[in-house]
Amino acid sequence: MSSAPSTPAAAPSASAPARASGDPAATGSPFAAFADVTASDAALRRYLHGLPGVDAVGLEARAAALATRSIKTTAKAYAIDLAVSMIDLTTLEGADTPGKVRSLCAKGLSPDPTDGTVPRVAAICVYPDMVATAREALAGSDVHVASVATAFPAGRAALPVKLADTRDAVAAGADEIDMVIDRGAFLSGRYLSVFEEIRAVREACVRPDGSAAHLKVIFENGELATYDNIRRASWLAMLAGADFIKTSTGKVAVNATPPNTLLMLEAVRDFRAATGALVGVKPAGGIRTSKDAIRYLVLVNETAGADWLTPDLFRFGASSLLNDLLMQRQKLSTGRYSGPDYVTVD
């Protein structure tokens, strides 16, 4: 269905660090061999358009075949707990209040107050002005604070505004930044502009002490229109130093789908083979049931491999998925479905 793109670099050891630090193109970095590729718009366009074309029929058939895999009993219980631990529990509404954010944080810390064995979620994802509230509510825990930035969800703002948005979120305590790419620039072929914007946002994620918030780069796959564009966006973002690549904002008609997530998982697998660097994947929008989540975990295992079956490298962007996972978990332990009134409403 796909092959690893030819690259000017030999593949380093797979034991390379999961996160590249500093300038992705710095001498000695696994990205250094790509310096010529990103030196000009023309060079980057040649490289991205030289990636193998996507066999759409094969991609969709592979995603459909993997969706038929059946997971039962102990394996299903493990998968449900793993999915819970991978959730970025999200509220991104104009009506968000500090009270709603604190309530969501409480749920993330203790998803089922009647069962202390339920894992905590990976992160709480909010708008930048709610980061400080979430940071306070999650103090002392290992649940991260994620914040959307860069004029989310449309991304229609000047670069200084986007960078200020990012810096404000990081200064308020965000551990992770979810940025949106400029789809207009990408679709008009201005790839270097998109690359440089991602690099600039990455630099804005650096704190005064030298540490940095992790950067998730959102493509909005529903607006990229073709699988080839999704593959190109994946490589562009990874070359720019993304820690995660993310399908969508959850604010458009087409969000995460098994085929477009499968394609991104192939990209991070091939990128690891080329550079040794591990980049995470985050499908977001439209994943609502335990069955959906388990299908995505099968995609991860069968495509990128078991190394990605961790919240460090795979997340679900979701607001309603957690409730269904909790109900399915209760069904496995009691033999009965509890119904939605047995879980809190987000």
C-alpha positions in Angstrom: 0.0 0.0 0.0 2.8 2.4 0.7 6.6 2.4 0.9 9.0 4.5 2.9 9.9 7.6 0.9 13.4 7.8 -0.4 15.5 10.1 1.8 19.0 11.5 1.6 19.7 10.1 5.1 20.6 6.6 6.3 18.2 5.4 9.0 19.8 5.8 12.4 19.2 3.3 15.2 15.6 2.8 16.3 16.7 3.4 19.8 17.0 7.2 19.1 15.3 9.5 21.6 11.5 9.8 21.2 11.8 13.6 21.1 14.2 15.7 19.0 15.6 18.6 21.0 16.7 22.0 19.9 16.8 23.0 16.2 15.5 20.1 14.1 18.0 21.0 11.4 21.0 21.5 13.7 24.2 19.7 12.9 24.2 16.3 14.5 20.4 16.1 14.6 18.8 13.2 12.7 17.0 16.0 10.7 20.3 17.6 9.6 20.4 15.5 6.4 17.1 17.2 5.4 18.6 20.8 5.5 18.8 20.9 1.7 15.2 19.8 1.4 13.9 22.7 3.5 16.3 25.3 2.2 13.8 26.7 -0.3 10.2 26.5 -1.3 11.1 24.8 -4.6 13.3 22.2 -2.9 10.6 21.4 -0.3 7.9 21.2 -3.0 10.1 18.8 -5.0 10.6 16.6 -2.0 7.0 16.5 -0.9 5.7 15.9 -4.4 8.3 13.2 -4.7 6.8 11.1 -1.9 5.0 8.0 -3.1 1.4 8.5 -4.2 -1.3 7.1 -1.9 -3.2 4.1 -3.2 -6.6 5.3 -2.0 -8.4 2.0 -2.7 -5.7 0.0 -0.9 -5.6 2.4 2.0 -9.4 2.3 2.6 -9.5 -1.5 2.1 -6.7 -1.9 4.7 -8.5 0.3 7.2 -11.8 -1.6 6.6 -10.1 -5.0 7.0 -8.4 -3.9 10.3 -11.8 -2.7 11.6 -13.1 -6.3 11.5 -10.6 -7.5 14.1 -12.3 -8.8 17.2 -10.9 -8.2 20.7 -12.5 -10.1 23.6 -12.4 -10.4 27.4 -9.0 -9.6 29.0 -7.6 -8.0 25.9 -10.7 -5.8 25.6 -10.4 -4.7 29.2 -6.8 -3.8 28.6 -7.7 -1.9 25.4 -10.4 0.1 27.2 -8.1 1.1 30.0 -5.4 2.0 27.5 -7.8 4.1 25.5 -8.9 6.0 28.7 -5.3 6.8 29.5 -4.8 8.2 25.9 -7.7 10.7 26.0 -7.2 14.4 25.7 -10.4 15.3 27.5 -11.5 18.4 25.7 -13.8 21.4 26.0 -13.4 24.0 23.3 -16.7 26.0 23.4 -17.4 29.7 23.5 -19.5 29.1 26.6 -16.6 27.5 28.6 -16.4 28.7 32.1 -13.9 28.2 34.9 -16.4 26.0 36.7 -16.8 23.8 33.6 -13.0 23.5 33.2 -12.6 22.5 36.9 -15.3 20.0 36.6 -13.7 18.5 33.5 -10.3 18.3 35.3 -12.0 16.5 38.2 -13.4 14.0 35.8 -10.0 13.6 34.1 -8.4 12.9 37.5 -11.1 10.4 38.6 -13.1 9.3 35.6 -15.3 7.0 37.7 -15.4 8.1 41.4 -16.8 4.6 42.3 -13.8 2.8 40.9 -10.3 4.0 41.8 -8.7 1.5 39.3 -9.8 3.5 36.3 -6.8 5.2 34.8 -6.5 9.0 34.6 -6.8 10.6 31.2 -3.6 11.9 29.4 -4.5 15.6 29.3 -7.2 18.2 29.6 -7.4 20.4 26.5 -8.8 23.9 26.7 -8.5 27.4 25.2 -5.5 29.5 26.2 -7.5 31.7 28.6 -8.5 28.6 30.6 -5.0 27.1 30.9 -4.3 28.7 34.3 -7.6 27.3 35.7 -6.8 23.8 34.5 -3.2 24.1 35.7 -4.5 24.9 39.2 -7.1 22.1 39.2 -4.6 19.5 38.1 -1.8 20.7 40.4 0.3 17.8 41.7 -1.1 15.2 39.2 0.4 13.7 36.1 -2.5 14.8 33.9 -1.2 17.3 31.4 -2.7 20.6 30.3 -3.0 21.0 26.6 -4.1 24.2 24.9 -5.1 25.0 21.4 -3.4 28.0 19.9 -2.6 29.9 16.7 -6.1 31.2 16.1 -7.7 27.8 16.5 -9.7 26.5 14.7 -9.4 28.5 11.4 -5.8 29.6 11.9 -6.6 32.9 10.1 -4.4 35.4 11.9 -1.0 37.1 11.4 2.0 35.1 12.6 2.8 37.6 15.5 -0.7 37.0 16.8 -0.3 33.2 16.6 3.0 33.3 18.4 1.6 35.6 21.1 -1.3 33.1 21.5 1.2 30.3 21.9 3.5 32.1 24.4 0.5 33.1 26.5 -0.7 29.5 26.8 2.8 28.3 27.6 3.4 31.0 30.2 0.0 30.1 31.8 1.2 26.6 32.3 0.4 24.6 29.2 2.4 21.3 28.8 1.2 20.8 25.3 0.2 23.1 22.4 -2.1 22.1 19.6 -1.5 24.4 16.7 -3.4 24.6 13.4 -1.5 24.9 10.1 -2.4 27.6 7.5 -4.4 25.4 5.2 -4.7 28.3 2.6 -0.9 28.4 2.4 -0.6 24.7 2.2 -3.2 24.2 -0.5 -1.7 27.0 -2.6 1.7 25.2 -2.5 3.5 27.6 -0.1 5.0 24.7 1.8 8.0 26.6 3.1 5.7 29.2 4.6 3.9 26.5 6.5 7.2 24.9 7.5 8.6 28.1 8.9 5.4 28.9 10.8 5.5 25.5 12.5 9.2 26.1 13.4 8.3 29.5 14.8 5.5 28.1 16.9 7.9 25.4 18.1 10.3 28.0 19.2 7.5 29.9 21.0 6.8 26.7 23.0 10.2 27.1 24.7 10.1 28.2 28.3 12.6 30.6 30.0 14.3 27.6 31.7 14.9 25.9 28.3 12.2 23.2 28.6 9.4 23.3 26.1 5.8 22.4 25.7 5.2 19.5 23.3 3.8 20.6 19.9 0.9 18.9 18.2 0.3 20.1 14.6 -3.3 19.9 13.4 -3.9 19.5 9.6 -7.7 19.6 9.4 -7.7 16.6 7.0 -11.2 17.3 5.9 -10.0 20.5 4.2 -6.8 19.0 2.7 -9.1 17.1 0.3 -6.7 14.3 -0.8 -4.7 11.5 0.8 -1.6 12.7 -1.0 -2.0 16.1 0.7 -2.3 14.4 4.1 0.9 12.5 3.5 2.7 15.7 2.4 1.4 17.6 5.4 2.6 14.8 7.7 6.1 14.9 6.4 6.2 18.7 6.3 5.2 18.9 10.0 7.6 16.2 11.1 10.5 17.8 9.3 9.6 21.1 11.1 9.9 19.4 14.5 6.3 18.4 15.4 6.0 16.1 18.5 2.6 15.0 17.3 0.6 15.2 14.1 -3.1 15.6 14.6 -6.0 14.9 12.1 -8.4 17.7 12.8 -9.9 20.3 15.0 -13.2 18.6 15.5 -14.9 21.7 14.2 -15.5 20.7 10.6 -17.7 18.0 8.8 -14.9 15.5 8.2 -12.6 14.9 11.2 -10.7 11.7 12.1 -11.4 8.7 10.0 -9.7 5.3 10.0 -8.1 5.8 6.6 -6.7 9.2 7.2 -5.4 8.1 10.6 -3.9 5.0 9.0 -2.1 7.1 6.5 -0.6 9.3 9.3 0.5 6.2 11.2 2.3 5.0 8.1 4.0 8.4 7.9 5.3 8.3 11.4 6.5 4.7 10.9 8.3 5.7 7.7 9.7 8.8 9.4 11.2 6.7 12.2 12.8 4.5 9.6 14.3 7.6 8.0 15.4 9.6 11.0 15.1 7.4 14.2 12.7 10.0 15.6 9.4 9.0 17.1 6.4 11.3 16.4 3.0 10.8 17.9 -0.4 10.7 16.2 -3.7 12.2 17.5 -7.0 11.5 15.8 -9.6 14.0 16.9 -13.3 14.5 16.2 -16.0 11.9 15.7 -14.5 9.1 17.9 -17.3 8.5 20.4 -17.6 4.8 21.2 -15.4 2.1 22.7 -15.7 0.1 19.5 -14.3 3.1 17.6 -11.4 3.6 20.0 -10.4 -0.1 19.9 -10.4 0.0 16.1 -8.0 2.8 16.2 -5.8 1.0 18.7 -5.7 -2.0 16.2 -4.6 0.5 13.5 -1.8 1.7 15.7 -0.5 -1.8 16.6 -0.7 -3.2 13.1 0.8 -0.1 11.3 3.2 1.8 13.5 3.7 -1.0 16.1 3.5 -1.5 19.8 5.9 1.3 20.6 3.1 3.7 19.7 0.6 2.1 22.2 1.3 4.7 24.8 -0.1 8.1 25.7 3.3 9.5 24.9 2.8 8.7 21.2 -0.9 8.2 20.6 -3.9 10.3 21.9 -7.6 10.6 21.3 -9.0 14.1 21.0 -12.4 13.5 22.5 -15.1 14.9 24.7 -17.8 12.1 24.7 -15.6 9.0 24.2 -14.7 8.7 27.9 -18.3 8.1 29.0 -18.8 5.2 26.6 -15.4 3.7 27.7 -16.6 3.9 31.3 -19.9 2.2 30.5 -18.2 -0.6 28.6 -15.8 -1.0 31.5 -18.6 -1.4 33.9 -20.3 -3.9 31.6 -17.1 -6.1 31.6 -16.9 -6.0 35.4 -20.5 -6.4 36.3 -22.1 -8.1 33.2 -24.6 -5.3 32.9 -24.8 -2.1 31.0 -25.3 0.8 33.4 -26.6 3.5 31.0 -25.5 7.1 30.5 -27.0 8.3 33.8 -24.3 6.4 35.6 -21.5 8.6 34.4 -21.1 12.4 34.7 -22.3 14.6 31.8 -19.4 16.8 30.5 
